[in-house]
Amino acid sequence: MKKKRALLINVVNFNLLWKVEILFIYSGLSGIQYRYVVTLFGFFTYFELDCFRTATSMSIVKMVNSTAVNFKKSLNDTIDSCPLYNMVMEEIFLESDAEGEYNWSPEIQGYVLSAGFLGYVISQLPGGLAAETYGAKRVYLSGVLLASLAHLLSPLAAWHSCYTLIVIQLLRGLGQGFQSPANSVVTANWFPKHERGFLNSLIFLGSGVGSFITYTTSGAMCSSSTLLGGWPSVYFIYGGLGLVLSLCIHLFLYDSPKEHPNIGRVELLYILENQENDLFQKKPPTPWNKILTSIPVYVMTFSVFSHFWAFTHQISEHPIFLANILHFPIETNGILNAIPFVFQTLMIFLGGWVSKWLNTHGYAGVDKVRKGCTMLYSLGYSAGLLGMYIAGCDRIWSNAFSFIAFSFVGLSYAGCLSVPSDMSPTYAGSLFAFSNTIASTAAFIFPLIIGMMIYVEESLEQWNKIFILCITVVMSSGILFCLFGSADVVPWNFPSIEVWDRNRPKDEALKSGSKECTLSKGASIHI
């Protein structure tokens, strides 16, 4: 009799459990999916990162009154370039209204523009370690706040001296260097493995959107005599928006789904059941010996290096080619630089969506998808530059091929740039910081090489040599990544877990109907 009664109680409890689970499912469908809120924060983080960089580059033109004089001199004396359209175009091109208030030398201007990149390089590794040790949200928030304050205070620094501005720009770069690895840790904690490529691509969309909006608006903002004094407006407005983002991060962002007080039970279980790392266990020390001796890590780093190479070409060097070789006025130059970001943004979204579709339906694993996107990026960029090489002085075809080249850079976001979170979700911050620290040196190396190649003679022939160099770097990175790279989870991501435990089905306990559901590697949660 007692056995029958106990059996009846168990059946009732089982039925109640499934009714509660169904209720959670329906309530979860109508509620907020907080991993998408995390995606939105990442989007605006990369948005402001590129806004600050582009706004600084654009404002220098209006701040320095020697820019137009030096440019005309170099045009008349040392540049062997394509012919101008006609006499009317020549008058427009040589006409300049740049009467800035500072008489900074080209060297000082270079220091101002490079200080931010220097800070970005040197702070990424410490930022990644701090994010994994002290919590990603703290590092994330500190980075956004520091970068926003530095950008906001840049006009005050410039009014004091150029050296103060260099220091402020260095601080801005330091803050932005904290953001990227901290964001990588947050996304590794929040994103299910088969959604990671798509959601990371949505985050990286912010970079292209930020560059496009800043290119199309900064010219008018800097030229305005009524909007916050002209060029200072790009610092006050974008810096103020960064402070708003900092406040939102403080109020609404959490390190992991298990720490969020309002997340739905269904979304929590869904995230935890589709991750490689265990958020309930304390993260062990970073296995630097494994990272430093891993061939896939170095191959991935070289692929990310090629992305920074192509990105620096697009942001910093291509405007010089348009101005000095193809003779486009500054207004047209800005528009032609903004257009590729539209197509690049579409490619970022398309690459992420296709990656998610292939992963979700089982048509291709994460490793194949990352390699495919990286190879397509390498081929598209290289084919575009080869077209520019062939087009020569044909302005229409040269710009058309440049749009193709820079658009395909968008596929690298769903390719090599997403690999650190795939290779090791547990150590995503450290791995991202390590690879990005090395890879972002391309932002220094590439301009130095360009300067040496065009120092004596800035000609179309020299730029063609630059195109061949870019093709060599990017194509070799794509080939090496496909041959020796990997986006599979590395064994040292699970330093204390047996292989059989890693591969055990995580939904085994859920199917059993027990009150305690095993989530991963021995951790549990009561529902």
N, C-alpha and C positions, 0 to 999 in steps of 0.2 A: 504494500500500500504506500509506504514511504517512497519507494523507488518510482512509482507511477506519479506521485505528487511532485517529486523533484523534477521528473521529466517534463511534466506539464508546466512547471515554473520556468524551466529552461526554454521551452517553446514560446511561452509568452514573452520572455525577455528578448529572444531572438527576433520575434515579430516587432516588438517595440523598437529594437535597435534599427531595423530596416526602415521603419516609419520615420524615425528621427533623421536617418541618413537621407531619405527622400526629401524631407522637409528642408534640410540643409542645401540640397541640390537646387530646389526651386528658389529658395531665398538667395543662393549664390548667383543664380542666373540673372536675378533682378537687381543685384547690388553692384558695387564698384569692384572691378578687377584691379587690385592695387599694383600688380606687376606692370600694368600699363601706365600707372601714375609714375612709377620709377622710370619707365621709358621716356615719359614726358620731361622729367627732370634732366635725364641724360641728354635729350635733344637740346634743351635750352642751355645746358652747360657747354656743349660743343658749338652752339650758336654764338654765345658770347665770346668763346675762345677765339673764333675767327673774326668776329666783329672787332675785338680789340686789336688784333694784328692788322687787319685791313684798314681800319680807321687811322691807326698810327702811320701806316705807309702813305695813305692819301693826304693826311694833314701836313706831312712834311713838305709837300709841294707848295702849299700855301704859306707855311711858316717861314720858309727860307727864300730870300729874294735873289739869291745867286743861282738858283736852279735854272731859270730860263737863260741867263747869260752864259753859264757853262754849257748848257745844252746847245745853244746856237753856235758857240765856238767849236764844240766837238763836231757839230753837223757840217760846218763850213770847212774845217781843216783836216780832220782825221778819219772821216767816215766814208767808205766806199760802199754806197748803198744803192737801192733801187731808185729810178727816177721818180720825180713827183708827178702828180696827175697832170697839172697844168699850172699856168701862172697864178690863177686865182687860188688854187689849192696851196701854192707856195706861200702866198701872202698870208693865208689863214694859218698855215703851219708855223711860220716864223713869227707870227704875231703873238705876243705874250702879255698877259695881265698879271703875272705873278709878281707882286710887290710885297713879299713877306717882311716881317719885322726883324728877322734874324739873319745874320751874315755868317752862317756856319759853313765851314769847309766841307767838301764831300766826305772827308775822313770822319768828321764829327757826325755827319748825317748817318754814315754807315754804322758808327758805334751806337747811335740811338736806336736804329732799326734792328741791330743784332743783339742788343742787350736783352731784349725779351726772349729771344731764342736761347741765349746762353743760360738764363734763369730756368727756362723750360727743361733744358738738358740736365742740369746739375741737380734738380730737385725731384726728378721722377723716381729714382731708386730710393732715396729716403722717404718719399711719399708713399711708395708701395709698401715698404717695411712698416711705416707708421700706421698705414691703413689696416694691415693685417694684425698689428700688435695692439693698437689702442682703439680700433674701431673705424670703419670706413667713413661713417657719417661725420665724425669730428674732423678728419683730414679733408674730406670733401668740402664741408662748410668753411673750414679755415682757408682752403685754396680759393674758393669762389669769392669769399669776403676780401682776402688780401688782393687778389687780382682786380676786383671791382674798385676798391679804394684807391689802388695805385693808378688805375686808368682815370678815375675821377679827379685825382690830384695832379695829373700830368700837366695841365695848363699852368697851375701855380708853380710847379717845378721848372717849367720852361721859362716863365717870367723871371725866375730867380737866376738860373744859369743852365747852360746845356749839360753840365756835369751832374747837376741835380736831377735833370730829366733822365739821364742815363741810369742813375741809381734807381729812380722810380720805375723805369721800364724793366730793370733787372728784377725788382720786387714783383712787378706784374707777371713776369715770366716764371718766377718762383712759385707764385700762387697757382698759375695754370699748370705747372708741372706736378703739383699735388693732385689736381683734379682728375687727370686721366687714369692713373693707377687706382685711385680711390673709387672712381666710377666702375672700373673693371672688377673690383672686389664686390661692389654692390650688385652689379648685374650677374656675377657668378652665383651670388646667394639667392637672387630673386628669380632668375629666368630658368624655366625647364630646358633641358638639353636640346630638344627638337625645335624649340622656339627661339633659341639663343641667337642664331644667325639672323633671323628676321627682325627681332627686337633690337639687336645691336645695330642692324642696318638703319632702322628708324632713328636710333640715337645719332648715328653718324650723319644722317640727313641734315642735322643742325649745322654741321660744318659748311656744307654747300649752300644752304639757305642763308646762313649768316654772311658768307662772302658775297653772295649775289645781292642781298639787300644793302650791305654796306657799300659795295661798289656803285650801286645805282643811286644811293642817297647821299653819300659822303661828299661827292663833288659839289652838289647844290648846297649842302649844309656849310661846307668850308667857304664857298663863294659868297654866301649870304652875309650882308653887313648888319642885319637886324636880328638874326637868330643866335642869341647868346654870344655875340661877338665874332661869328664866323667859324674859324677852325676850332676854337675851344668847344663848340657845340657837340662835336663828335665824341669828345671825352665826357662832357657833363651828361649827355643823354644816355649813351651806352653804359657809362659807369653807373648811372642811377638805376638803370634796368638791372645791372648786375647786383646791386644792393637789394632790390626787390626779390631777385632769385635767391639770394642768400637767406632772406627772411623766410621764404617758402620752404627752402630745404630744412631750415631749423624747425619749422612747425610740422611738416608733413612727411619727411623722409625718414626711413628706419633702415638699420643695417641689414636686417634679414626678415623674412616673413614671420618667423616665430616670435619676433619682438614687436610686431605690429599689433596694437590693441584692438583694432576694428576689422581685421582681415577675416573673411568668411572661412569657415572650417573646410569647405569644399576646395577653395582655392589653395589653402594651406596644404592640405593633403595632396592635391594635384602637383604643387611645386615640389614638395619634399619627395614624392614618389617618382619624380622624373629628374633627379639630380644625381651626379656621381659622388658628391661630397656630402658628409654628414654634418648638418648645422648644429646638432646637439652635442657634438664632441668638441673638445678644445683642440684648436689647431696646433699640431706639433711644430717644432722649429723648421725653418725653411731649409730644405736639402740643397744648399748651394753647391756642394760637390757634384751632385747629380745634374744640376742645371748647367754648371760650367763645363761638364764633360759630355753634354748631350748634343749630338749632331743635328737632330731635328730642331732644337732650340736655335742653333746658329743659322741654319737654313731659313727658318722662319724669320729670324732677325734680319737677314739679308733681304728677304722679300719686303719686310716693313721698311728697311732702308731705301729700297727702290721706290716705295710709295712716297716717302718724304722727298726723295730726289725729284720725282715727277710733280709732286705738290709744290715744291720750291720753284721748279721751272715755271709752273703755271702762275703762281702768285707773284714772284719777284722778277723773273727774267723775261718771261714772254712779253710783258708790257714794254720792256726796253726794245725788244725786237720789233714790235709794232710801231714804236715811235721812231727809232733811229734807222731802221732798215726799210720798213714799208711806209713810213711818213704819215701816220694817222695822228690827227690832233688829239689833245688830251681828253676832250669830251667823248669823241668816238672811241678812243682807246679804252676808256672806262666801260663803255657799253660792250665792246667786243670782248673784254675780259669778263664781263658779267654773264654773257650768254652761255658760255660752256658750263657754268654752274647749274643752269636750269637742266640741261641734259645730264650732267653728272648726278644731280639729285634724283632724276628719274632712274638712272642706272643703279644708284644705291638702293632705291626702293624695289626696283625690279629684281636685282640680285638677291636681296633679302627675302622677297616673297617667293621667288622660285626655289631658293634654298630651303625654306620652310616647307614648301609643297613637296619637294623631293624627299626630304627627311620624314615628313609626316606619313606619306604614302609608301615609304619603304623602297622607293625607286633608286635611291643612292644614299649612302651613309654620309656622315658629317665630313669624314676625311676626303672623300671624292668630291663633294660639293665645294669644299674650301680650295682644293687643288684646281678644280674646273674654273671657279671664279678668278683665281689668281692668274691662271694661264690666259684666260680671255682678256683680263685687264692688260697683261703684258703684250699680247698680240694686238689688241686694239690701239693701245698707246703707240706701240712701235710702228704699226701700219700708218697711223696718222702722221707721225713725224717723217716717215719715209715719203708720204704724199707731200708734205711741206718741202722736203728736200727737192722733189721733182718739180713742184709748182714754181719754185724760185720767186720771181717778182710778181707773179700773177696774184694780186691781192685777194681776189674772190676765192680762188681755189686754195690759196694758202690758209685763209681763215676757215674755210670749210673743213680742211684736213685738221686744223688745230682744234676745231670743235669736236671732231671724232676722237682725236688723241686724248684730250682732257676729259671727255665724257666717259671713256672707258676706265679712267682712273677710279670712277665710282664703284666698279666691281671689286676693287681691292678691299673695300669695307666688309663685304660679305665673304671675302677670301682671307688673305693673310692677316688682316688686322683683327679678325675675330678668333684667331687660333689660340692666343694665350689662355682665354677662358675655356677653350675646348681641351687643350692639352692638360691643364691642371687647374680645375676649379678651386681646389683647396689653396693653391699658391698663386692664384691669378694675379694678385696685386704685385707680388715680387717678380713674377715672370714677365708681366706687362712692363713693369718699370725697367727691368734689365734690358729687354729687347728694345724698348722705346728710347732708352738712354743712348744706346749705341746707334740705333737707326736714325734718330733725330740729328745726329752729327752731319747728316747730309745737308741740312739747312745751312751749315757753315762751309762744308767742303765744296758744294756745287757753286755757290757764288764766287769762291776763291778761284776755282778752275776757270769759270767764265771770265773773271777779271784778268787772269793771266793770258787767256786766249785772245781777248779783244783789246788788250792794253795797247799794243802797237798798232794794230789795224782792226777796226771794227767793220767787217765787210760781210756780204752775203756768203762768201766762201768760208769764212771763219764760222759763221752760224751753221752752215751745213755740216762742218766738222763737229760742232756741238750736238746737232741732231743725231749724228752717227754715234757719238759717245753715249747719249741718252738711250738710244735703242739698245746698245750693247749692255748697259747696266740693267735695264728693265727686263729685257728678254732673257738674259742669263739668270736673273733672279727667279723668273717664272719657270724656266727649265729645271733649275736646281731644286726648287720647291716640289715640283711634280715628281722628281726622281728620288729625292732624299728627305723631303719634308713629311710631316705627319700632323694630323689634327686629332688623332686618337688620344684617349686619356693615357698618360704615361704611368708606368708601374709605381714610380715614386710619389704619385698623387695619394696613394694609400700606404703610408709607411708602416702601419701597424695592423693591417687587415689582411687576412688570408685570401688567396685567389678564389677559393670556393665561396667565401662569404660575399665577395664583391659581385659574383655572378649569380647569387641566389635571387630568385624572383622576389621583388619587393612587395607585390600584392598578394603574397601567399597568405598572410595573416588576415588581410581584408576579406578574402574569399572564405575564410574559416568561420566568420561571423562572431568572433570573440569581441569582448569589450575593449581589449587592448590590442591595438593594431601596430605591428612591427613596421617601422618606416624604412630604416636603413642601418645596416651594420650594428644591429643590436639596440638602437635607440627606439623609444616607443612614445606614443601619445595616447591619452585616454579620450574617448569620444562619448 
